């Protein structure tokens, strides 16, 4: 049997003991990986090891596919009513709510997220997501189609079968629910690969899946590296659908691998370089508050991060002054994710820390001005101070590439036409943030910017019921709302002859 890991939390915000199994979860059983490999999991706030967990290979994916296929054919899919699928999803949401502190603590320990923010943002949305799709499970319907008296036509929305899902390290638990919620509601069975960096909350969720009563094989969780488990999921001929959240580079590899095997249906939620546009008629206090959240939330490790902040020249100086004050406040409250009052935590890893710092250095070498931050915080862990950079131009790597850290550039603009062109001058198109008190302008600009999500007078506030996804190289397909169900079902037309 695989090992278990127990962590005793004694912190100002949470005290408790949490135990998880560190094996692979296949068919509602914990098993050792075929090759017996493990990987060390690290606490980003200290840089020290937490524990080691099992990692799988393609052999383990084969085992999981067999379990998922058996479940689909016998106890799930078309053999389990939508009402029953909904009941089980509701039960899972109830268990998540019961264990919200333990799940939050694991997430904060493993990813460096601030405990309070994680509990009242990540976990709140995650639980709401499972409840939302529980409600949809018995409402996935086709329609009758008008034809002639001699024919009856109707459509069915049917699941794909076995679905592969890959989630990243920046929102390990939240994005897990975005994946499994609609997939299970639609009747698919799931093989999910969490990031090898942040597997702990997914392993705890596996226990809740069993406790909720899901049949064996409906949900399977295989931790592992992308080039092993992720590749195996992408190439497996009996996996009919794959959904991935992560970098555009990896998304291309998954799309290629899927195309070369069995032409899987593919949903990709990829990178971003989102603009925040602040017009001179904006509510200044509101704009400063929300643009700060737009870039510094989750230490900038958000695909929709508003990392390019365009401010109209009439309020540029006033905005900058207040924006710097907010960022300084975050710097003063940077530290232990479990300490009271902490607002800003570490980057996820040494690798990511180095990547972010390299972009800051690149900008400085090209003449950009670091107005605030741009350096390490403390002597332990992977903390980077919130960073504000000015005096940039559009061909800098700093402006063009997704940094995935607490780093933003401030750019002054004059006209609407000018800022629309600059906002769209990117290969990405995931989100945008628009700040104005003129509703006509808000609608006009949100239509003009090439992005899958437009937030007006707010930032980083996804809604479970709304579609989420990207334009251009930010991906394909949609998560969230009824739109996600469409990506986990295939439509069949049934023609019945009523005549001779």
N, C-alpha and C positions, 0 to 999 in steps of 0.2 A: 504493500500500500504506500502511496506517496506520503511525504511528511506533512505535518501541519505546522503553522507558525502562529504564535500567540504574542500579541503586543499589549502591554499594560500602559495605558495613557493616564498620566497624572499631570494635567495641564490646567491653567486658569480657566479654559473654556470647555474642557471636556475631561472627565475622569471615567475610565472604564477599561474592561479587558475585551479584546477582540481576537478571535481565532479564525484563521482561514486555512483551507487546504491548498497546498502548493503544487498539486498535480495538474493533469489535463482532465477536463470535464467532458466525458463522452458517454451518451446513453444514460445520463443521470448517475454515472459512477465516476469515481476519481481513479485515474490510472496513471501509471508511470509511462513516460514517453518511450517509444520503441528503441531509441538509441541512448536513453538515460541521461540526456543532456540537461543542464541547468544554467541559469543566468542570475547574476547578482542584481538585486534591486536596491537602488540608492535613494537616500533622503536628500533632496536638493538643497535643503536649508543647512545641512551640515557637510554634505559630500561623503557621508559615511554609509556603509552598507546597512540595509534593513534586514534582508533575508535573501535566500535564493529560491527561485521557482523553476519548475520544469519548463522546458521548451520543446516543441514538437518538430517534426519533419514531415516530408510528403507521405511517409508511411502512416503517420498518425492521422493525416488528412484522409487517407483512404479508409481508415477505420471509422472515422467520424462520418464520412459520406455514406457508408453502409448503414450506420445507426440512423442517420437522418432520413435515408431512403425508406428504411423499414418503418420508421415512425410516420412518414408521409403516407405510405401505402396502407397502413393498418389503423392508426390511432389519431391521425391529424389530417390535414389537407381536406379532401372531399369527404372524409369519413368522420369528421368532427364538426358539429354545427357551429355556426357563427355565435350563437348564444353561449355555447360552452367555451369557445375560445375567449369570448368577452369576459365570462365569469373568472377564468383563470388569470387573465390580465388584470382584472380588478383586484383579485387576491394578491397578485404580485405587487401592485401599487400599495396595498395596505401593509404588506410586509416591509416594503421599502420605507414607508412612513414610520412604522414601528421601530425600525433600525436606523432611522435617519442620522442619529449622532454617530453611530459606529461607521456607517458608510462615509459620512463626511470626514471623520477622523482618518480613515484609511486614505481617502482622496487627498487630504491635506498632507499627510505623512509622505505619501508616495510622489505627489506632484508639486509640492511646495505651495499649493493654493492656500489662501488665507481662510481659516476655518469658518468664520462668520459669514464671509461672502459666499463660500462654497455651500454652506447649509441653506442660506436664504435665497440663493440664485441658482446654482447648479442643481442641487437636490430638489428644490421646489419645481423647477422646470422638468427635471427628469421624471419625478413622480406624476406630474400633470400630464406628461407625454404618454406614459403607460395607461393612465386613466382615459385619456382622450381616445386612444386607439382601442381600448376595451369597448368604448361606446360605439365605435365604428364596426366592430367585428360582425354584427348581424345586420348591417346596413349596406353591404357591398353587393350591389344589384346591377343587373343588366336591364334591358328594356325590350318591349315588343316593337316591331318595326312595321309600319303600314305597307301592305303589298296588295295582292289580288285576293278574291274570294277563294281561290283554289290553293292558296299557300299561306302558311303561318310561319313567321320569322321572329325569332327572339335572340338576344345576345346574353352571354354569360361572361362574368369576370372571374377567371379561374387563376389559382396560384401557379407559380412556376414549378414548385417542388422544392428541391434543395437549393438554398441560397447561401452564398459566401459573403461575409461582411468583414471589413477591415476598418478599425477605428484608430485614431491617433492618440498622442499623449497629452494634448492640451486640455481636452475635456473628456477624460476617459469614461466616466459613468454617464454623463449627459448624452454624449454621442452614441454610446451603447444603446440607450433607450430610443434615440432617434432611429436607430437601425432596426432593433428587434421589434419595436412597437408595431409599425405598419406591416412588417413582414409576417409576424405571427397573426395579427388580426386578419390578414388576407389568406391565411392557411398554409403559408410556407413553413418549412423547417429550416433551421439556421445553424451554420457553422461560423462562429465569430472569432476573429483574431484580434485581441487587444494589442496595444503597443507592448513590446517586450520591456519597455522602460517603466510603464505604469499599469501592471496587471492586477494589482491587489483588489481594487473595488470590483473588477469584473469577476474575480474568483469568489468574492463574497456574494455577488449577485447570483452566481451559479447555485449556491446553497439555497437562496430564496426561491429560485426556479423550481428546485426539487420540493421544497416545503409547500409551495403554492399548489403543487399537484400536477404540473405539466408532465405528460407522458414521456418516458425515456426516449431520447434521440431528437426531441423537438428543438431543444437548444443545446448546442455543443460549443465549448469554449476551448480553443487551442492557442496557448501563448506560443510565440516564436518569432523568428526574424522574418522580415519582409521577403528577403531573397530565398527563403526556404518555404515557410508556411504560406506567406502571401502569394508567392509564385505558384505554389501547388494549388491553392484555391483558384487562382486565375486560369490555370491550365487544365484543371480537372474536367474531363469530358462529361461527367454526370452532375456537375453543378451548372444550373441553368441560368443563374443570375448572380451578379456580383455587385456589391456596393462598397465604395471606398471613399474615405475622407482623408486627405493628406496633401502632399505636394504635387504640383503639376508634373514634375519630372517623373515621379512614381506613377501618377495617373496615366501617363502615356504608355508606360511599360505594361500596366494592367490591361489597358485597352488593346494593345498589340497582342499580348498573350491570349486574351479572350477571343480575339478575332482569328487567331491562328489555330484554335482548337475546335470549339463548337459554336462560335458566334454567340456567346453569352449576351444577354441583355446587360448593359453596364450603366450604373449611376456613379458619377464622379463629382465629388465636392472638393474643389482644389484650392489653389492659392489665391491671394488677393493683394491689391495695393490700393485700398479704398480711399477716395477723397472725402474730406470734410470741407464743406463750402459755407463760409460765414459771411452773409451779406451785411451791409452797413445798417439795414433796418432791423437786424436781429435783436432779440432780448439778450443783451450782453452777458448778464450773469448766467442766464440759462445756457447760452452758447458755450461759455467757458466751462461750466460744470459738465455738460454732456460731451464736448469734444475731449475733455480730460478722460472721461470714462471711455470714450471711443478709442483712445490709443493706449491708455495705461491699465485698463482692466485686464486681469489675468497676466499682468506683467508684459503686456503687449503680445502675448502668445495667443492671438485670436486671428482667424483667417479674414475676418471682416474689419480688422483694426483700421481706424481712420488715421493712417500714418502720414498722409499728405494733407496738411491743413491749409486751405486757401482762405485768406481773410481780405475782404475788400478794404481798399486803402483808407477810406474814411474812418474806420474804427481799428485799423491795424495796431497802432501803438497802444490804445487802451486795452484791446484784447490781449496783446502780448504781455502787458504788465500783470493783468489778472491771471492769465494762464500760467505764468511763471510762479506766481504765488501758490496756486493750487498744486503745481508739480513739486514745489519746495515742501509743501505740507505732506505730500506722499513720501518724499525723501526722509523727512523727520519721523515718519511712522513706518519705516521699512525694517523688517526683521522677522523674528520667529512667527510662523503662521499660526501658532497656538497661543501666542501672547495677546492679552487684551489690548485693543487699540491698534494692532497692526493693520495696515492698509495695503502694503506692497511686499510681496514675497520674492523668492529667487526665480531665476530661470531654471528650466527643467534639468539641465545637465551641463557638464563641463564643455561638451561639444557645442551646445547651443550658446553658452556664455561666450566662448571663443568666436563663434560666428557673428554674434551681435557686436562684439567689440571690434571685430575686423571691419564691419561696415562703418562704424563710427570713425575708425582710423582712416578708412578709404575716403570718407567725406572730408575729413580735415586735410588730407593730402591734396584734395582737389579744390581747396579754398573755402570750404564751408566753415561756418562759425558755430562752435558748440556753446550755446548760450547758458545751458544748465546741464548738469550731470555729465554723462560721457565717461564715467569711471565706475570702478568696483565699489560696492558698499560693504564694509567690514572685512574680516580676515577669514571667514569661514562660510562655506556654501557658495552658491552661484548668483549672488545678488548684484544687480546693476541698477544704478540710480536712474530714475526717470530723466530722460534726455530730450532736450529741445535744441534743434539745429536750424539756423537761418543762413541766409546768403548762399542758397543752393541754386542750381540750374538743372534743366530737365534731363540732361544726358548723364548725370551722376548716377553711379550704381545705387547710391543711397536713396535716390528718388525713384529709380526704376524697379529695383528688386524688392521682393518681400523679405523684410528683415526678421520678423517674428520676435520682436523684443520691444522694450519700452522706449522706443526712439521715434520721434516725429520730426518732420520738416515743416516750417512755416513759410508760406509763399504769399506775397502781396499780389492782389489783382485789382483791375479797374472795372471792366465791363462783364456782363453776362456772357457774351459771345467768347470773350477771352478765357474765362474760367471753365466754360463747357469744353472748349478745345483742350485745355490743359488737363481737365479731369479725365477726359477720354483718351489721353495720350499714354496709354498703357496696354499691355497685352492681357491684363486682367479685367474682370468685370463682375466682381462678387457683390459689392455693396457701395452705397454712398450715403453721406449724411449732409443734410441741407438745413441751414439755419436762416430763417426769415420770418417776419410777421406778416408778409404779403402772401395770402393763400394762392393767388393767381400765379405769382412767381414760383412758389413752392411746387405747384403742379407742373408748371412749364419746365422747371429745371429737373425735377424728378423724371420727367418723360425724356428729357434730352440726354441725360447721363446714361451711359451704357453699363447697366448693372442689374443684377437679379433682385436686389433689395434696395429700396430707398427709404431711409429714415428721415423724417422731417421734424426738426426741433427735438431730437433725441438721438441716441446712438446705442448700439449693442443691446437692443431689447427685442429678441426674437419672440415669436408667439407660436405656440404649438399648432394653432389652427391655420397658420399662414404658410405659403410656399417659401422655400429657401433653396437657393442654388445660384449658379453663376452664368454670366455671359462669357463669350470669347474663351480664353484659356483658363477660366475659373471653373470649368466643369460642364457637365451635361446631366439632365434629369433634375428632379426636384425632391427635396425632403420637406416634411412638415405638411400638416393639413390633409385634406382629401387628395391633394396632388401626389403625396407620397404613396398612397394606396394604388394609384395608377401605375407607379413604377414597380410594384410588387404583384401585379396581376396582368394576365394576358387575356385578350378579348376573343371569344369564340362566337361565331354566328351560326345559329341552328335553323335550317330550312326544312319545314315539314309540308309535304305534299298533301293537300286536302281534296284534290280532284282525282281524275282518272289515272 
